[in-house]
Amino acid sequence: MRISSHHLVLWLSSVTTASSFRGTTRAFSRYIQTSGSVLTRFDRVGTSTPNLSRFQSSALRMSSSETAAEKSLRVALCQFHVTGDKEENYKTAKDFLSQAAKQGAQMAILPEIWNSPYATAAFPEYAESMPGIGDSSSETSPSSQVLIDAAKEHGIWIVGGSIPERAEEDGTEKIYNTCLVLNPEGVIVAKHRKVHLFDIDVPGGITFFESETLSAGQTVSHFKSPFGEIGVGVCYDIRFAEYAMLLRQKYNCNIIIYPGAFNMTTGPAHWMMLQQGRAIDNQCFIITASPARTEPPENTESLKYPHYTAWGHSTVVSPWGDIVATTDEKAGVVIADLDLGRVDEVRRGIPISDQKR
């Protein structure tokens, strides 16, 4: 195995014709028509321009024998309540991953910031020094070890939502919003640090500035799997069409996964539309996993950190833009069987990647 690192600015500056964007397609079996191409089941359980020269690809390459695309993929979206108690969050994550495995999931996805309250002031307290691509154990990140152990125990792929990561860089401590991806052997195959920080101020709605404590990541993250190339972003990354475009056109991703925690202002307004937009633009499956909604307590003065109310509604959207699996705000596991042949069918039917000018 080897780690790939591609400077995207070189590619972007070299693109001058439509043919430069043409992505290769994989041969899939003929799509058998079902309801939106996904069978679903829901079960309850307990404005500056970025410096593109700094953006890199973050992935662990697999041997050619490991890259053959399967025809289908069963995913589990783990939507659970997050508390201020790390140990309780560990137990919840383990329970939901176990539930996912028992229901035959080949890949489980956790929500954004699942080990910590979603508050900028909380991130430094809950941050951990996380392992890197190629690692299969961690003495400095118990949250990462939970994921590693679960992947090995259940033999499944895990897209580990995200947790606050503490990193020392050039003598300066930084904190990132970081997602790990693990293969069924418990090896980390991708590490995505949230690229676009959630800094917004909506009058009458919500004010939140992740940049108060977090630093922005600099990678376009993806990984090879038996199900094809899969891209990863975190929450606010979904608002930036260019990020998904790179994953589709440069790396030919047929699935893009976004652990996210939209709120009660942006959730009802944009959560579903953004997923459908990214799915239609890139003709791929879009998958999101949110924390379950926890309503604010009556007395917020006793809280150590400001309360954040998540929208929930973890979702799968097809390459055609169909909402094929979703749920409400409550805790639960969403199971979806993805017919991966649908990606090739849609791309052949409307070949926009070959028609760019």
PAGULUM-405697 format. One record per residue (C-alpha): x negated, y, z negated; residue number from 0; residue in one letter. Coordinates in steps of 0.02 Angstrom, whole numbers. Layout:
N
[r [X, Y, Z], NUM, A]
...
//
This chain:
357
[r [0, 0, 0], 0, M]
[r [-51, 179, 26], 1, R]
[r [19, 349, -15], 2, I]
[r [66, 463, 130], 3, S]
[r [39, 650, 123], 4, S]
[r [89, 753, 275], 5, H]
[r [78, 942, 282], 6, H]
[r [245, 991, 357], 7, L]
[r [190, 1162, 416], 8, V]
[r [81, 1080, 549], 9, L]
[r [232, 985, 614], 10, W]
[r [349, 1135, 606], 11, L]
[r [230, 1247, 702], 12, S]
[r [204, 1116, 836], 13, S]
[r [389, 1088, 878], 14, V]
[r [429, 1178, 1040], 15, T]
[r [546, 1061, 1134], 16, T]
[r [699, 960, 1095], 17, A]
[r [604, 800, 1130], 18, S]
[r [487, 841, 986], 19, S]
[r [633, 816, 867], 20, F]
[r [690, 651, 935], 21, R]
[r [694, 522, 799], 22, G]
[r [688, 337, 828], 23, T]
[r [838, 231, 786], 24, T]
[r [841, 59, 712], 25, R]
[r [936, -88, 785], 26, A]
[r [1081, -132, 674], 27, F]
[r [1217, -262, 694], 28, S]
[r [1380, -204, 770], 29, R]
[r [1484, -105, 647], 30, Y]
[r [1640, -195, 590], 31, I]
[r [1778, -67, 563], 32, Q]
[r [1829, -48, 381], 33, T]
[r [1902, 96, 283], 34, S]
[r [1771, 229, 310], 35, G]
[r [1633, 95, 326], 36, S]
[r [1620, 75, 137], 37, V]
[r [1711, -39, 18], 38, L]
[r [1726, 41, -152], 39, T]
[r [1770, -5, -329], 40, R]
[r [1772, 106, -483], 41, F]
[r [1752, 31, -655], 42, D]
[r [1760, 121, -822], 43, R]
[r [1621, 88, -947], 44, V]
[r [1600, 151, -1125], 45, G]
[r [776, 1755, -52], 46, T]
[r [601, 1725, -17], 47, S]
[r [538, 1606, 117], 48, T]
[r [443, 1459, 43], 49, P]
[r [262, 1431, 87], 50, N]
[r [287, 1275, 193], 51, L]
[r [101, 1239, 200], 52, S]
[r [117, 1182, 19], 53, R]
[r [255, 1058, 55], 54, F]
[r [202, 878, 69], 55, Q]
[r [283, 710, 94], 56, S]
[r [294, 605, -63], 57, S]
[r [314, 419, -35], 58, A]
[r [233, 250, -62], 59, L]
[r [210, 159, 102], 60, R]
[r [260, -23, 115], 61, M]
[r [188, -158, 227], 62, S]
[r [274, -191, 393], 63, S]
[r [349, -352, 325], 64, S]
[r [444, -250, 195], 65, E]
[r [523, -122, 310], 66, T]
[r [650, -225, 407], 67, A]
[r [820, -145, 386], 68, A]
[r [957, -245, 301], 69, E]
[r [1134, -235, 367], 70, K]
[r [1215, -174, 207], 71, S]
[r [1176, -100, 37], 72, L]
[r [1276, -107, -123], 73, R]
[r [1246, 48, -229], 74, V]
[r [1301, 92, -404], 75, A]
[r [1324, 274, -456], 76, L]
[r [1301, 284, -645], 77, C]
[r [1401, 430, -712], 78, Q]
[r [1383, 442, -901], 79, F]
[r [1387, 565, -1044], 80, H]
[r [1221, 645, -1094], 81, V]
[r [1190, 695, -1274], 82, T]
[r [1056, 784, -1372], 83, G]
[r [997, 618, -1443], 84, D]
[r [862, 540, -1334], 85, K]
[r [880, 367, -1408], 86, E]
[r [1067, 369, -1376], 87, E]
[r [1035, 423, -1197], 88, N]
[r [912, 279, -1175], 89, Y]
[r [1041, 155, -1237], 90, K]
[r [1174, 228, -1122], 91, T]
[r [1060, 221, -970], 92, A]
[r [1014, 40, -1008], 93, K]
[r [1197, -8, -1029], 94, D]
[r [1249, 73, -865], 95, F]
[r [1104, -5, -769], 96, L]
[r [1154, -173, -840], 97, S]
[r [1333, -144, -785], 98, Q]
[r [1272, -99, -611], 99, A]
[r [1169, -258, -598], 100, A]
[r [1312, -367, -660], 101, K]
[r [1420, -298, -521], 102, Q]
[r [1292, -348, -390], 103, G]
[r [1216, -178, -355], 104, A]
[r [1053, -182, -257], 105, Q]
[r [1019, 0, -300], 106, M]
[r [1074, 103, -449], 107, A]
[r [1071, 293, -457], 108, I]
[r [1067, 393, -620], 109, L]
[r [1121, 575, -644], 110, P]
[r [1015, 731, -653], 111, E]
[r [935, 768, -824], 112, I]
[r [1001, 611, -908], 113, W]
[r [886, 612, -1060], 114, N]
[r [911, 793, -1114], 115, S]
[r [1041, 930, -1134], 116, P]
[r [1052, 1031, -974], 117, Y]
[r [982, 1191, -1047], 118, A]
[r [823, 1283, -999], 119, T]
[r [776, 1302, -1182], 120, A]
[r [791, 1113, -1207], 121, A]
[r [680, 1061, -1062], 122, F]
[r [512, 1091, -1150], 123, P]
[r [568, 992, -1303], 124, E]
[r [629, 842, -1201], 125, Y]
[r [493, 846, -1067], 126, A]
[r [378, 697, -1048], 127, E]
[r [214, 663, -956], 128, S]
[r [276, 550, -819], 129, M]
[r [185, 415, -720], 130, P]
[r [148, 431, -534], 131, G]
[r [176, 337, -373], 132, I]
[r [106, 161, -383], 133, G]
[r [121, 148, -573], 134, D]
[r [223, 12, -657], 135, S]
[r [209, 63, -839], 136, S]
[r [203, 221, -944], 137, S]
[r [137, 251, -1118], 138, E]
[r [179, 437, -1114], 139, T]
[r [357, 434, -1048], 140, S]
[r [482, 323, -1138], 141, P]
[r [618, 380, -1018], 142, S]
[r [515, 318, -870], 143, S]
[r [481, 155, -960], 144, Q]
[r [669, 128, -980], 145, V]
[r [685, 136, -791], 146, L]
[r [533, 26, -759], 147, I]
[r [595, -107, -880], 148, D]
[r [771, -105, -808], 149, A]
[r [709, -121, -628], 150, A]
[r [604, -273, -676], 151, K]
[r [738, -351, -785], 152, E]
[r [878, -336, -659], 153, H]
[r [777, -345, -498], 154, G]
[r [857, -190, -423], 155, I]
[r [804, -26, -345], 156, W]
[r [829, 122, -461], 157, I]
[r [839, 305, -413], 158, V]
[r [811, 370, -587], 159, G]
[r [912, 531, -587], 160, G]
[r [794, 659, -660], 161, S]
[r [712, 710, -824], 162, I]
[r [604, 858, -875], 163, P]
[r [422, 819, -834], 164, E]
[r [272, 899, -920], 165, R]
[r [117, 913, -811], 166, A]
[r [-53, 994, -836], 167, E]
[r [-113, 1082, -679], 168, E]
[r [-272, 1187, -670], 169, D]
[r [-268, 1212, -857], 170, G]
[r [-87, 1269, -856], 171, T]
[r [60, 1170, -922], 172, E]
[r [208, 1160, -805], 173, K]
[r [379, 1080, -822], 174, I]
[r [469, 1003, -674], 175, Y]
[r [640, 927, -645], 176, N]
[r [580, 758, -584], 177, T]
[r [658, 603, -508], 178, C]
[r [570, 434, -501], 179, L]
[r [616, 294, -381], 180, V]
[r [572, 115, -429], 181, L]
[r [574, -45, -328], 182, N]
[r [638, -211, -400], 183, P]
[r [462, -250, -466], 184, E]
[r [465, -92, -572], 185, G]
[r [337, -1, -464], 186, V]
[r [363, 185, -435], 187, I]
[r [379, 210, -247], 188, V]
[r [429, 395, -242], 189, A]
[r [421, 545, -358], 190, K]
[r [522, 700, -318], 191, H]
[r [504, 864, -410], 192, R]
[r [656, 973, -379], 193, K]
[r [603, 1095, -243], 194, V]
[r [739, 1227, -256], 195, H]
[r [769, 1291, -431], 196, L]
[r [945, 1327, -489], 197, F]
[r [938, 1516, -514], 198, D]
[r [1112, 1590, -493], 199, I]
[r [1221, 1728, -565], 200, D]
[r [1404, 1713, -513], 201, V]
[r [1509, 1856, -583], 202, P]
[r [1648, 1784, -689], 203, G]
[r [1574, 1611, -666], 204, G]
[r [1403, 1550, -720], 205, I]
[r [1230, 1623, -748], 206, T]
[r [1087, 1499, -755], 207, F]
[r [901, 1518, -716], 208, F]
[r [801, 1357, -712], 209, E]
[r [646, 1459, -671], 210, S]
[r [645, 1520, -852], 211, E]
[r [556, 1358, -896], 212, T]
[r [542, 1251, -738], 213, L]
[r [420, 1257, -593], 214, S]
[r [470, 1213, -415], 215, A]
[r [411, 1053, -333], 216, G]
[r [321, 1054, -165], 217, Q]
[r [363, 887, -83], 218, T]
[r [487, 818, 40], 219, V]
[r [516, 650, -41], 220, S]
[r [567, 486, 39], 221, H]
[r [530, 301, 27], 222, F]
[r [534, 145, 133], 223, K]
[r [649, 3, 84], 224, S]
[r [730, -151, 162], 225, P]
[r [878, -35, 194], 226, F]
[r [779, 87, 299], 227, G]
[r [700, 253, 254], 228, E]
[r [786, 342, 109], 229, I]
[r [767, 526, 62], 230, G]
[r [780, 602, -111], 231, V]
[r [826, 776, -172], 232, G]
[r [889, 843, -337], 233, V]
[r [1051, 942, -357], 234, C]
[r [1019, 1119, -292], 235, Y]
[r [910, 1046, -153], 236, D]
[r [1072, 994, -66], 237, I]
[r [1114, 1177, -29], 238, R]
[r [963, 1191, 85], 239, F]
[r [1003, 1112, 252], 240, A]
[r [821, 1123, 309], 241, E]
[r [766, 1000, 175], 242, Y]
[r [888, 867, 232], 243, A]
[r [844, 907, 414], 244, M]
[r [661, 865, 381], 245, L]
[r [710, 700, 300], 246, L]
[r [816, 654, 451], 247, R]
[r [711, 719, 596], 248, Q]
[r [536, 690, 530], 249, K]
[r [563, 531, 431], 250, Y]
[r [723, 461, 509], 251, N]
[r [811, 437, 342], 252, C]
[r [978, 349, 354], 253, N]
[r [1022, 385, 172], 254, I]
[r [987, 541, 67], 255, I]
[r [1016, 533, -120], 256, I]
[r [1043, 684, -231], 257, Y]
[r [1061, 660, -419], 258, P]
[r [1149, 821, -471], 259, G]
[r [1242, 914, -607], 260, A]
[r [1354, 1042, -527], 261, F]
[r [1459, 1145, -647], 262, N]
[r [1639, 1203, -667], 263, M]
[r [1610, 1353, -552], 264, T]
[r [1512, 1277, -408], 265, T]
[r [1578, 1100, -423], 266, G]
[r [1759, 1124, -371], 267, P]
[r [1707, 1250, -238], 268, A]
[r [1559, 1168, -152], 269, H]
[r [1512, 995, -218], 270, W]
[r [1607, 893, -91], 271, M]
[r [1587, 1013, 56], 272, M]
[r [1398, 1016, 39], 273, L]
[r [1390, 827, 40], 274, Q]
[r [1499, 815, 194], 275, Q]
[r [1398, 952, 280], 276, G]
[r [1232, 864, 250], 277, R]
[r [1307, 697, 304], 278, A]
[r [1378, 766, 467], 279, I]
[r [1224, 872, 507], 280, D]
[r [1106, 725, 488], 281, N]
[r [1222, 580, 528], 282, Q]
[r [1173, 485, 373], 283, C]
[r [1247, 427, 209], 284, F]
[r [1241, 556, 69], 285, I]
[r [1248, 492, -110], 286, I]
[r [1265, 596, -268], 287, T]
[r [1265, 547, -451], 288, A]
[r [1322, 669, -585], 289, S]
[r [1331, 662, -774], 290, P]
[r [1505, 632, -843], 291, A]
[r [1591, 789, -904], 292, R]
[r [1575, 834, -1088], 293, T]
[r [1693, 973, -1139], 294, E]
[r [1620, 1112, -1248], 295, P]
[r [1652, 1096, -1435], 296, P]
[r [1770, 1218, -1520], 297, E]
[r [1627, 1288, -1623], 298, N]
[r [1480, 1322, -1508], 299, T]
[r [1383, 1421, -1640], 300, E]
[r [1322, 1261, -1719], 301, S]
[r [1243, 1200, -1556], 302, L]
[r [1053, 1202, -1543], 303, K]
[r [1064, 1234, -1356], 304, Y]
[r [1197, 1313, -1244], 305, P]
[r [1328, 1189, -1186], 306, H]
[r [1332, 1144, -1001], 307, Y]
[r [1491, 1069, -929], 308, T]
[r [1456, 955, -780], 309, A]
[r [1581, 935, -639], 310, W]
[r [1559, 747, -620], 311, G]
[r [1636, 669, -464], 312, H]
[r [1490, 558, -410], 313, S]
[r [1516, 523, -226], 314, T]
[r [1466, 429, -68], 315, V]
[r [1495, 512, 102], 316, V]
[r [1477, 421, 268], 317, S]
[r [1380, 479, 423], 318, P]
[r [1549, 528, 496], 319, W]
[r [1585, 641, 347], 320, G]
[r [1716, 529, 267], 321, D]
[r [1731, 535, 78], 322, I]
[r [1719, 348, 56], 323, V]
[r [1685, 330, -130], 324, A]
[r [1711, 453, -271], 325, T]
[r [1777, 468, -447], 326, T]
[r [1837, 598, -571], 327, D]
[r [1744, 678, -717], 328, E]
[r [1748, 529, -836], 329, K]
[r [1610, 405, -874], 330, A]
[r [1603, 256, -759], 331, G]
[r [1511, 158, -626], 332, V]
[r [1556, 184, -443], 333, V]
[r [1516, 33, -334], 334, I]
[r [1502, 57, -145], 335, A]
[r [1452, -64, -7], 336, D]
[r [1369, 33, 133], 337, L]
[r [1376, -38, 310], 338, D]
[r [1210, 30, 373], 339, L]
[r [1256, -6, 553], 340, G]
[r [1372, 142, 542], 341, R]
[r [1222, 260, 548], 342, V]
[r [1163, 197, 717], 343, D]
[r [1341, 194, 785], 344, E]
[r [1371, 377, 743], 345, V]
[r [1201, 432, 807], 346, R]
[r [1225, 341, 972], 347, R]
[r [1402, 407, 993], 348, G]
[r [1354, 590, 961], 349, I]
[r [1166, 598, 998], 350, P]
[r [1131, 770, 927], 351, I]
[r [949, 728, 887], 352, S]
[r [918, 710, 1075], 353, D]
[r [1014, 867, 1121], 354, Q]
[r [925, 1001, 1019], 355, K]
[r [863, 1151, 1116], 356, R]
//
